[in-house]
Amino acid sequence: MISNTEMVRIRRQMQRRIRDVVAERRRARMMEAHDLTGEPTESGTSLTTTV
């Protein structure tokens, strides 16, 4: 059985990994939303960054 401190550490590690994946996917969507001239498309203008 794992201790409470280990459980907290594992939970925080998992949350950090999830945040990293979400941020990476958000960056990928933002990059895809820009056309060759660097202007955002309609789908790109609706994306907002919240922390």
HELIX and SHEET records of a PDB file:
HELIX    1   1 ASN A    4  ALA A   33  1                                  30    
HELIX    2   2 GLU A   42  THR A   45  1                                   4    
END                                                                             
